[in-house]
Amino acid sequence: MSDLKERDKKHLWHPLTQHKTAREMLPIVKAKACILTDDNGNEYIDGISSWYTAVYGHCHPFITNKVAKQMQNLDQVVFSGFTHEPAIELSEALIKILPAGQQKMFFNDNGSTATEIGIKMALQYHHNLGNDRKVMLAFENGFHGDTFGAMSVSGLSVYNGAFKDHFIRVKRLPVPNGENNSEVISTLKMLIAEHNFAGFIYEPLIQGAAAMQFHNAEGLDEILKICWENEIILIADEVMTGFGKTGKFFASDHLQQKPDILCMSKALTAGLLPMGLTSCTQKIYDAFYSDEIAKGLFHGHTYTANPLACTAALAALELLTSEEIQHKITEIARQNNAFANKIKYHPKVKNLRTLGVILAFELDVETDRYGSLRDKIFDFFMQRGIALRPLGNTIYILPPYVISEKQLQQIYLAIEESLSVF
Ligand SMILES: *Cc1c(COP(=O)(O)O)cnc(C)c1O
């Protein structure tokens, strides 16, 4: 028994936490492949790839070895005025798998800064061209991060409500669900007639923080097409959906209309080091390319294109594009579908959905009766050696691609059991 829990409470302030009502934080002392180990030696399957990052498993030796080697040679250098091979190689490798049209890449530190820069690119694009377009369009209930621009375009919630008087201007559109597509399109047309939109930011197909809600691909494509025709810059926030989770490299690959700007982070660096990346088309870049200095994108983070993070991302891409990982992704998707077919008619399973390695559903139980339902579901799975992060009554999994058949079955079994317990 360690005293980490007590020492944690003394000086640490955890993210997304109301410390007065929150429970103690569980110390994790080791992470290897799909297993997290706590300070008492208990093991848990990492069923959500540590917030969608460690999709190749934790501490993958292929990645850690490359980063360790890079560490001996070049750790950090200013990326303004200097460049280096890890960043160059990463850009060359990424271009091969990014959706058609992506051409330039701007480095940053995390998912929030990746979308923040996407928003700034869209706003300054129009500013540089002399267009009076200062309003952003976003989906209701979207989540794009916790910095001010990212917060502004996220749906209002406990996360960002305290700051709403300081937001950039944004209008919100309901997500298309297949049934409401024509209503959403009329709302969109009305909004476009009333506001000068600079850009539309969207999580393609799946809204992660909104409890893994899926929306309709045809509806989204129609929205994107109308925005594109109206010169509204399309910003795909693929921070969660990127790098294979939906069964394709990017969720945008499921859509006809390709984005002007694409935001990446999370699995970009395989959970090893923090980094974000915002890519864009030549058209966006060209609007900043000028003899006028002020038309440049004057945004920069100290650790921009950190060589270690670039090396981790490059190694991760090598794994992602390998036959082995591609096969694993297809296999998990197949097993998820089989499991979904097995439980979809269960009376407690509502709104069951799968795409790629993601499987989600709502537990159809009276949520008010269980004020702390979320905690109870969390504990239920932890007691069975599975780390999930239920959101309200939503249970979802996003397992590492390297999960074994046995571990995946263990998760399914616990989910089935949960249906008779709650
Ligand atoms: C997690 C997430 C972000 C924010 O990323 P951070 O690295 O946590 O700042 C932005 N957009 C989406 C879709 C995300 O899932």
PDBQT file of the ligand as one rigid body, heavy atoms in Angstrom, charges set to zero:
ROOT
HETATM    1  C1  LIG A 501      -9.699  15.694 -26.680  1.00  0.00    +0.000 C 
HETATM    2  C2  LIG A 501     -10.239  16.512 -27.766  1.00  0.00    +0.000 A 
HETATM    3  C3  LIG A 501      -9.823  17.851 -27.946  1.00  0.00    +0.000 A 
HETATM    4  C4  LIG A 501      -8.885  18.540 -26.996  1.00  0.00    +0.000 C 
HETATM    5  O1  LIG A 501      -7.646  17.931 -26.953  1.00  0.00    +0.000 OA
HETATM    6  P1  LIG A 501      -6.680  18.177 -25.711  1.00  0.00    +0.000 P 
HETATM    7  O2  LIG A 501      -5.408  17.515 -26.086  1.00  0.00    +0.000 OA
HETATM    8  O3  LIG A 501      -7.350  17.534 -24.541  1.00  0.00    +0.000 OA
HETATM    9  O4  LIG A 501      -6.543  19.646 -25.532  1.00  0.00    +0.000 OA
HETATM   10  C5  LIG A 501     -10.311  18.553 -29.027  1.00  0.00    +0.000 A 
HETATM   11  N1  LIG A 501     -11.176  17.986 -29.886  1.00  0.00    +0.000 NA
HETATM   12  C6  LIG A 501     -11.608  16.711 -29.746  1.00  0.00    +0.000 A 
HETATM   13  C7  LIG A 501     -12.564  16.147 -30.742  1.00  0.00    +0.000 C 
HETATM   14  C8  LIG A 501     -11.164  15.944 -28.680  1.00  0.00    +0.000 A 
HETATM   15  O5  LIG A 501     -11.609  14.686 -28.532  1.00  0.00    +0.000 OA
ENDROOT
TORSDOF 0
